[in-house]
Amino acid sequence: DADLAIDLAASDIPTMEKAARVRVVSVPQNNGFTHITVNTQVAPFDNVKVRQAIAAALPYEDMFKAALFGRGARLFGADWTAPPDSSFPQAIPNRTDPARAKQLLAEAGLAGGFSTTFAISAGQAATAEPVAALVKEALGRIGIDVTIQKKPDSEFNTMEAEKKLPFYIDGATAWLPATDYYFRLYFTRDQRWNFANWKNTDIEQLSSDARFETDPAKYDEACRKMIAVLADQVPLVMLWQPNHDAVMAANMDGYTYQFYRQADFRDLKRA
């Protein structure tokens, strides 16, 4: 009976797509990303090899299917050694490699593993819980004992802002679709949106320079360098861009997706 519904659970969409009375339009949220993050100022996550080991251990495709039923754009599995362009978010060359993960942990002096917590927000449980279960299982295979903590949204967000979560999953959305803006917002300074509590002088300088760069070639070069540093240093693990799913009555026409995850209602009409 509804004209339009957005932000339904990914698990509901396959059934909706088979219904004759409705139409589904799905678009990856190109200005957002889901990520698994560590606090880079807290041991052992201050060790880049530990972060690289976690990135190598994660079961990306299994998480993508369990959380989103494969609905979205993957931000893992790229095959580049240097970023192919300056766009962001873009797929990072992370893939599941348990043997490499174990080797990296040993190089970090943690061949015996360690224990940690992995926090999820109750409000995101539909997608976060399947991911958390797979993270616990995968990291357990390389000796990292993970305790899952499901926290009320208020507690989760407060602890995230105060940099008191060592390891967790969350999502992010940037209002300006520019690479320098993403990096300045999410990877610099002591502020709320620096999820990983990351302090990297190269990123700080590059993002500052790119912000006011008027030469397109120099801007692209700075952005590629930032993406390469992110891929190497792994302050957070890029997972995917979830779909923005719009489910509407079959007689609705004129639907337009806006990049800020909403529908443009000005053009909507009943046929």
C-alpha positions as CSV (number, residue, x, y, z in Angstrom):
1,D,0.0,0.0,0.0
2,A,3.0,2.3,0.4
3,D,4.2,4.5,-2.5
4,L,7.8,4.3,-1.5
5,A,10.0,2.7,1.2
6,I,13.7,3.2,1.6
7,D,16.4,1.7,3.9
8,L,14.7,-1.6,4.3
9,A,16.8,-4.5,5.6
10,A,18.9,-6.1,2.9
11,S,17.4,-9.5,3.8
12,D,14.0,-8.2,2.8
13,I,14.9,-7.1,-0.7
14,P,15.2,-10.4,-2.6
15,T,11.6,-11.3,-1.6
16,M,10.4,-7.8,-2.7
17,E,12.1,-8.2,-6.1
18,K,10.0,-11.2,-6.8
19,A,6.7,-9.5,-5.9
20,A,4.7,-8.4,-8.9
21,R,3.1,-5.4,-7.1
22,V,6.4,-3.6,-6.3
23,R,9.5,-2.3,-8.1
24,V,13.0,-2.2,-6.6
25,V,15.7,0.3,-7.5
26,S,19.1,-0.4,-6.0
27,V,22.1,1.9,-6.1
28,P,25.4,1.5,-4.2
29,Q,25.8,4.4,-1.7
30,N,28.7,6.0,-3.6
31,N,29.5,8.5,-0.9
32,G,29.6,6.0,2.0
33,F,31.5,3.0,3.2
34,T,31.3,0.3,5.9
35,H,34.6,-0.4,7.7
36,I,36.2,-2.5,10.4
37,T,38.3,-0.2,12.5
38,V,41.0,-0.5,15.2
39,N,42.3,2.1,17.6
40,T,45.8,2.7,16.2
41,Q,47.0,4.3,19.4
42,V,46.3,1.3,21.5
43,A,48.5,-1.9,21.7
44,P,48.6,-4.2,19.8
45,F,46.8,-2.2,17.1
46,D,49.5,0.4,17.1
47,N,51.7,-2.2,15.3
48,V,51.1,-1.9,11.6
49,K,51.9,-5.6,11.1
50,V,49.0,-6.5,13.5
51,R,46.7,-4.4,11.4
52,Q,47.9,-6.0,8.2
53,A,47.5,-9.4,9.7
54,I,43.8,-8.7,10.6
55,A,43.3,-7.4,7.1
56,A,44.7,-10.6,5.7
57,A,42.6,-12.9,7.9
58,L,39.2,-11.4,7.3
59,P,36.7,-13.5,5.3
60,Y,35.6,-10.7,3.0
61,E,33.3,-12.4,0.6
62,D,31.6,-14.4,3.4
63,M,31.0,-11.2,5.3
64,F,29.6,-9.4,2.3
65,K,27.1,-12.2,1.6
66,A,26.2,-12.7,5.2
67,A,25.6,-9.1,6.0
68,L,24.2,-7.7,2.7
69,F,23.4,-10.8,0.7
70,G,25.9,-9.5,-1.8
71,R,23.9,-6.3,-2.3
72,G,26.4,-3.4,-2.7
73,A,29.8,-2.5,-4.1
74,R,32.9,-4.4,-2.8
75,L,35.7,-2.3,-1.4
76,F,38.1,-5.3,-1.2
77,G,39.8,-7.6,-3.6
78,A,41.4,-5.1,-5.8
79,D,44.6,-6.3,-7.7
80,W,46.6,-3.1,-7.9
81,T,50.0,-2.3,-6.5
82,A,49.4,1.4,-7.1
83,P,46.0,3.0,-7.0
84,P,44.6,3.1,-10.6
85,D,42.9,6.5,-10.1
86,S,42.3,9.1,-7.4
87,S,38.7,8.3,-6.6
88,F,37.6,7.4,-3.1
89,P,36.1,5.2,-1.8
90,Q,37.6,2.6,-4.1
91,A,38.4,-1.1,-3.8
92,I,41.6,-1.8,-1.8
93,P,43.8,-4.8,-2.5
94,N,42.7,-6.8,0.6
95,R,42.0,-10.4,0.3
96,T,41.7,-13.4,2.6
97,D,45.1,-15.0,3.2
98,P,45.3,-16.8,6.6
99,A,48.9,-18.0,6.0
100,R,50.1,-14.4,5.4
101,A,48.1,-13.3,8.4
102,K,49.9,-15.8,10.7
103,Q,53.3,-14.7,9.3
104,L,52.5,-11.1,9.9
105,L,51.5,-11.8,13.5
106,A,54.7,-13.6,14.1
107,E,56.7,-10.7,12.6
108,A,54.8,-8.5,15.1
109,G,56.1,-10.6,17.9
110,L,52.6,-12.1,18.5
111,A,52.9,-15.6,17.1
112,G,50.9,-16.8,20.1
113,G,48.1,-14.4,19.3
114,F,46.3,-12.1,21.8
115,S,42.8,-11.4,23.1
116,T,40.6,-8.4,22.2
117,T,37.0,-7.2,22.0
118,F,35.0,-6.5,18.9
119,A,32.1,-4.0,19.4
120,I,28.9,-3.7,17.4
121,S,26.0,-1.3,17.7
122,A,22.6,-2.7,18.5
123,G,21.0,-0.5,15.9
124,Q,23.2,-2.1,13.2
125,A,22.8,-5.6,14.5
126,A,21.1,-7.0,11.4
127,T,24.2,-6.5,9.4
128,A,26.9,-6.2,12.1
129,E,26.1,-9.5,14.0
130,P,26.8,-11.8,11.0
131,V,30.1,-9.9,10.4
132,A,31.1,-10.1,14.0
133,A,30.5,-13.9,14.1
134,L,32.7,-14.3,11.0
135,V,35.4,-12.0,12.4
136,K,35.6,-14.0,15.6
137,E,35.8,-17.3,13.7
138,A,38.4,-16.1,11.2
139,L,40.7,-14.4,13.7
140,G,40.4,-17.4,16.0
141,R,42.1,-19.4,13.3
142,I,45.2,-17.2,13.6
143,G,45.3,-17.1,17.4
144,I,43.4,-13.9,18.1
145,D,40.6,-14.5,20.7
146,V,37.7,-12.2,20.0
147,T,34.9,-11.4,22.5
148,I,31.9,-9.8,20.8
149,Q,30.3,-6.8,22.6
150,K,26.8,-5.7,21.4
151,K,26.3,-2.2,22.8
152,P,23.3,0.1,22.9
153,D,23.6,2.8,20.2
154,S,24.2,5.6,22.7
155,E,27.0,3.7,24.5
156,F,28.6,2.6,21.3
157,N,28.6,6.1,19.8
158,T,29.9,7.7,23.0
159,M,32.8,5.2,23.3
160,E,33.5,5.6,19.6
161,A,33.7,9.4,19.9
162,E,35.9,9.1,23.0
163,K,38.2,6.6,21.3
164,K,37.5,3.9,23.8
165,L,36.6,1.1,21.4
166,P,39.7,-1.0,20.4
167,F,38.1,-2.9,17.5
168,Y,34.7,-2.5,15.9
169,I,32.5,-2.1,12.8
170,D,30.7,1.0,11.7
171,G,29.7,3.0,8.6
172,A,30.5,6.5,7.3
173,T,29.1,8.9,4.9
174,A,30.8,12.0,3.5
175,W,28.7,14.9,2.2
176,L,31.3,16.1,-0.3
177,P,32.3,13.5,-3.0
178,A,36.0,14.6,-3.0
179,T,39.0,12.4,-2.0
180,D,40.8,15.1,-0.1
181,Y,37.6,15.7,1.9
182,Y,37.3,12.0,2.8
183,F,40.9,11.9,4.0
184,R,40.7,15.1,5.9
185,L,37.4,14.1,7.6
186,Y,38.1,10.4,8.4
187,F,41.9,10.1,8.7
188,T,43.3,13.3,10.3
189,R,43.1,15.3,13.5
190,D,41.9,14.5,17.0
191,Q,38.2,14.6,16.2
192,R,35.0,12.5,16.2
193,W,35.3,11.1,12.7
194,N,38.9,9.9,12.8
195,F,37.5,6.5,13.6
196,A,40.9,4.8,13.9
197,N,42.5,7.6,16.0
198,W,45.1,7.6,13.3
199,K,48.1,10.0,13.3
200,N,50.0,10.0,10.1
201,T,52.0,13.0,9.1
202,D,52.1,12.1,5.4
203,I,48.3,12.0,5.3
204,E,48.0,15.2,7.2
205,Q,50.3,17.0,4.8
206,L,48.9,15.5,1.6
207,S,45.3,16.1,2.5
208,S,46.1,19.7,3.5
209,D,47.9,20.3,0.2
210,A,45.2,18.7,-1.9
211,R,42.5,20.7,-0.3
212,F,43.6,23.9,-2.1
213,E,45.3,22.4,-5.1
214,T,44.1,23.8,-8.4
215,D,46.2,21.7,-10.7
216,P,44.2,18.6,-11.5
217,A,47.3,16.5,-12.1
218,K,48.9,17.5,-8.8
219,Y,45.6,16.9,-7.0
220,D,45.3,13.4,-8.5
221,E,48.8,12.6,-7.5
222,A,48.3,13.6,-3.9
223,C,45.1,11.6,-3.7
224,R,46.7,8.5,-5.1
225,K,49.5,8.8,-2.6
226,M,46.9,9.0,0.3
227,I,45.1,5.9,-1.0
228,A,48.3,4.0,-1.2
229,V,49.3,4.9,2.3
230,L,45.9,3.9,3.6
231,A,46.1,0.5,1.9
232,D,49.6,-0.1,3.3
233,Q,49.0,1.2,6.9
234,V,45.5,-0.2,7.4
235,P,44.1,2.1,10.1
236,L,40.8,0.7,9.1
237,V,39.6,-2.0,6.7
238,M,37.3,-0.9,3.9
239,L,34.5,-3.4,3.4
240,W,31.8,-2.3,1.1
241,Q,29.3,0.4,0.0
242,P,25.9,-0.9,0.9
243,N,23.1,-0.5,-1.6
244,H,20.5,2.2,-1.2
245,D,17.4,0.1,-1.9
246,A,14.2,1.9,-2.8
247,V,11.0,-0.3,-2.9
248,M,8.0,1.3,-4.5
249,A,4.6,0.5,-5.8
250,A,4.5,-0.6,-9.4
251,N,2.7,2.6,-10.5
252,M,5.3,5.0,-9.1
253,D,7.4,6.9,-11.7
254,G,10.2,9.4,-11.6
255,Y,12.3,8.0,-8.8
256,T,15.7,9.6,-8.5
257,Y,18.5,8.6,-6.1
258,Q,20.4,11.4,-4.4
259,F,23.9,10.9,-3.4
260,Y,23.1,11.7,0.3
261,R,21.1,8.4,0.6
262,Q,17.7,9.9,0.0
263,A,15.0,10.0,-2.7
264,D,14.3,13.2,-4.7
265,F,10.6,13.5,-4.0
266,R,10.2,16.4,-6.4
267,D,9.9,14.2,-9.4
268,L,7.9,11.3,-7.9
269,K,4.5,10.7,-9.2
270,R,1.9,8.0,-9.5
271,A,1.5,6.8,-13.1
